[in-house]
């Protein structure tokens, strides 16, 4: 089998797996949501105080809720394939437009949080690995346990109290500017920074203990070269699967931080959708999260394989 044909086969296989997984998740979420008490028409009318049966039945017919369940699922799936998730009952706007607007805000926060995680956890984790059991290593270990133990909403309230009420670095209005987004992003990143400092420390120490590192030292290669060219890249390869999951969590799991800081991102939109039983918005959000997790996990898997082959080649050289 030629190389091009093999790559084509892998691409087709991965694409089919992606489609089947997404269809399964979308179907499961649809049938779970439609099985909830009260249908979408009733959920849309009750918050407005409308209880007239005739009006609710007319809305139910306009939404296609009077159709059989298989036909409703087919119509919904056909529209979802074209990224048409209908109207949001709570926001009275197209679901796709609501998610797109909220995603931009969440993406900004997650991008800042990811940068903070890299520039803080990488040097601190490397330092702890090079100087294990030192005083800074022990202090960082205690701080890491503290940050991982505290719930995110407690961290958010502490940051909001100190940065907002005491230091006046952020206002009480929804965050918009970079300075205002920096504090929520830092709150979101703090537990992950604590986690990755320990993970980087463990991965680097494990790599330093490998026999090939001793062979490189015997050959007279500089310690800095060994660390930068051999130890750190291989240690980071081992952390890539965790990084993929962390990115997905940042993009899909910022509900608490966005709520504490009054940010109208995807987390807030999802929370309001669940609270108001906005079925179309809930289904679209589930599909969005599924796509993020599937793409990131598969991309990280392929990247790990490629980098691992390259790393083995460098060692052989």
TADADA-V299350 format. One record per residue. N is the residue number from 1. RES is the residue in three letters. NEAR is the number of other ideal C-beta (glycine too) atoms within 10 Angstrom. D_FIRST is the distance of its C-alpha to the first C-alpha in whole Angstrom. Layout:
<<N,RES,NEAR,D_FIRST> <N,RES,NEAR,D_FIRST>>
This chain:
<<1,UNK,7,0> <2,UNK,7,4> <3,UNK,7,7> <4,UNK,8,8> <5,UNK,9,6> <6,UNK,10,6> <7,UNK,10,10> <8,UNK,12,11> <9,UNK,11,10> <10,UNK,11,12> <11,UNK,10,15> <12,UNK,10,15> <13,UNK,10,16> <14,UNK,14,18> <15,UNK,10,20> <16,UNK,10,21> <17,UNK,12,22> <18,UNK,15,24> <19,UNK,11,26> <20,UNK,10,26> <21,UNK,15,28> <22,UNK,15,30> <23,UNK,13,31> <24,UNK,11,32> <25,UNK,17,34> <26,UNK,20,36> <27,UNK,13,37> <28,UNK,12,38> <29,UNK,18,40> <30,UNK,21,41> <31,UNK,11,43> <32,UNK,12,44> <33,UNK,15,46> <34,UNK,16,47> <35,UNK,8,49> <36,UNK,12,51> <37,UNK,7,55> <38,UNK,9,56> <39,UNK,17,54> <40,UNK,21,53> <41,UNK,21,56> <42,UNK,16,58> <43,UNK,17,57> <44,UNK,23,57> <45,UNK,17,61> <46,UNK,14,62> <47,UNK,11,62> <48,UNK,8,64> <49,UNK,6,67> <50,UNK,13,66> <51,UNK,10,66> <52,UNK,9,67> <53,UNK,7,66> <54,UNK,7,66> <55,UNK,12,64> <56,UNK,18,61> <57,UNK,13,61> <58,UNK,12,60> <59,UNK,18,58> <60,UNK,18,56> <61,UNK,12,56> <62,UNK,10,54> <63,UNK,19,52> <64,UNK,13,51> <65,UNK,17,52> <66,UNK,12,53> <67,UNK,14,50> <68,UNK,8,49> <69,UNK,11,46> <70,UNK,8,43> <71,UNK,10,44> <72,UNK,16,45> <73,UNK,16,41> <74,UNK,12,40> <75,UNK,12,42> <76,UNK,21,41> <77,UNK,13,37> <78,UNK,10,37> <79,UNK,13,39> <80,UNK,19,37> <81,UNK,10,34> <82,UNK,8,36> <83,UNK,12,37> <84,UNK,14,41> <85,UNK,23,42> <86,UNK,19,46> <87,UNK,17,49> <88,UNK,25,50> <89,UNK,23,53> <90,UNK,19,55> <91,UNK,17,54> <92,UNK,9,54> <93,UNK,12,51> <94,UNK,16,48> <95,UNK,24,46> <96,UNK,15,43> <97,UNK,12,45> <98,UNK,26,47> <99,UNK,23,44> <100,UNK,11,43> <101,UNK,15,46> <102,UNK,21,46> <103,UNK,17,43> <104,UNK,11,44> <105,UNK,22,46> <106,UNK,24,44> <107,UNK,14,42> <108,UNK,18,44> <109,UNK,28,46> <110,UNK,24,42> <111,UNK,14,41> <112,UNK,19,45> <113,UNK,26,44> <114,UNK,19,41> <115,UNK,12,42> <116,UNK,18,45> <117,UNK,24,43> <118,UNK,14,41> <119,UNK,11,44> <120,UNK,18,46> <121,UNK,23,44> <122,UNK,16,42> <123,UNK,12,45> <124,UNK,22,47> <125,UNK,24,44> <126,UNK,18,43> <127,UNK,18,47> <128,UNK,25,48> <129,UNK,23,45> <130,UNK,16,46> <131,UNK,11,50> <132,UNK,13,50> <133,UNK,8,53> <134,UNK,12,55> <135,UNK,8,57> <136,UNK,11,55> <137,UNK,17,52> <138,UNK,12,54> <139,UNK,11,56> <140,UNK,19,52> <141,UNK,16,51> <142,UNK,9,54> <143,UNK,15,54> <144,UNK,21,50> <145,UNK,12,52> <146,UNK,11,54> <147,UNK,16,52> <148,UNK,13,49> <149,UNK,10,52> <150,UNK,15,54> <151,UNK,10,53> <152,UNK,17,52> <153,UNK,14,54> <154,UNK,12,57> <155,UNK,20,55> <156,UNK,22,55> <157,UNK,14,59> <158,UNK,13,60> <159,UNK,20,58> <160,UNK,19,60> <161,UNK,11,63> <162,UNK,12,63> <163,UNK,19,61> <164,UNK,16,63> <165,UNK,10,66> <166,UNK,9,67> <167,UNK,10,65> <168,UNK,8,65> <169,UNK,13,61> <170,UNK,20,60> <171,UNK,13,62> <172,UNK,9,62> <173,UNK,8,61> <174,UNK,14,57> <175,UNK,23,55> <176,UNK,12,54> <177,UNK,9,54> <178,UNK,10,52> <179,UNK,12,55> <180,UNK,19,55> <181,UNK,20,52> <182,UNK,18,51> <183,UNK,22,53> <184,UNK,27,51> <185,UNK,26,48> <186,UNK,19,50> <187,UNK,25,51> <188,UNK,29,47> <189,UNK,25,46> <190,UNK,23,48> <191,UNK,18,47> <192,UNK,23,44> <193,UNK,22,45> <194,UNK,23,47> <195,UNK,17,44> <196,UNK,24,41> <197,UNK,27,44> <198,UNK,18,44> <199,UNK,18,40> <200,UNK,24,40> <201,UNK,24,42> <202,UNK,16,41> <203,UNK,22,37> <204,UNK,24,39> <205,UNK,15,41> <206,UNK,14,38> <207,UNK,22,36> <208,UNK,17,39> <209,UNK,9,40> <210,UNK,14,36> <211,UNK,7,37> <212,UNK,13,35> <213,UNK,18,37> <214,UNK,11,40> <215,UNK,11,38> <216,UNK,19,38> <217,UNK,12,42> <218,UNK,8,43> <219,UNK,8,41> <220,UNK,6,43> <221,UNK,14,41> <222,UNK,11,43> <223,UNK,12,43> <224,UNK,8,43> <225,UNK,11,39> <226,UNK,18,38> <227,UNK,19,39> <228,UNK,11,38> <229,UNK,14,34> <230,UNK,20,33> <231,UNK,24,36> <232,UNK,19,36> <233,UNK,15,32> <234,UNK,22,31> <235,UNK,23,34> <236,UNK,16,33> <237,UNK,19,29> <238,UNK,17,31> <239,UNK,18,33> <240,UNK,16,30> <241,UNK,14,30> <242,UNK,15,34> <243,UNK,19,34> <244,UNK,20,32> <245,UNK,14,34> <246,UNK,20,37> <247,UNK,20,36> <248,UNK,19,35> <249,UNK,16,39> <250,UNK,23,40> <251,UNK,23,39> <252,UNK,21,40> <253,UNK,17,43> <254,UNK,27,46> <255,UNK,18,48> <256,UNK,18,51> <257,UNK,28,51> <258,UNK,26,51> <259,UNK,16,54> <260,UNK,18,56> <261,UNK,27,56> <262,UNK,14,56> <263,UNK,23,53> <264,UNK,16,51> <265,UNK,27,48> <266,UNK,28,45> <267,UNK,24,47> <268,UNK,21,50> <269,UNK,27,49> <270,UNK,25,47> <271,UNK,14,50> <272,UNK,17,52> <273,UNK,24,50> <274,UNK,13,50> <275,UNK,9,54> <276,UNK,18,55> <277,UNK,21,52> <278,UNK,25,51> <279,UNK,24,48> <280,UNK,24,46> <281,UNK,26,46> <282,UNK,22,45> <283,UNK,22,42> <284,UNK,27,41> <285,UNK,24,41> <286,UNK,19,39> <287,UNK,19,36> <288,UNK,18,36> <289,UNK,18,36> <290,UNK,19,33> <291,UNK,14,31> <292,UNK,17,32> <293,UNK,19,32> <294,UNK,18,28> <295,UNK,13,27> <296,UNK,19,29> <297,UNK,15,27> <298,UNK,15,24> <299,UNK,13,24> <300,UNK,18,26> <301,UNK,14,23> <302,UNK,12,20> <303,UNK,15,23> <304,UNK,16,24> <305,UNK,11,20> <306,UNK,11,20> <307,UNK,15,23> <308,UNK,14,23> <309,UNK,9,20> <310,UNK,11,22> <311,UNK,14,26> <312,UNK,11,24> <313,UNK,9,23> <314,UNK,11,27> <315,UNK,12,28> <316,UNK,7,27> <317,UNK,5,28>>
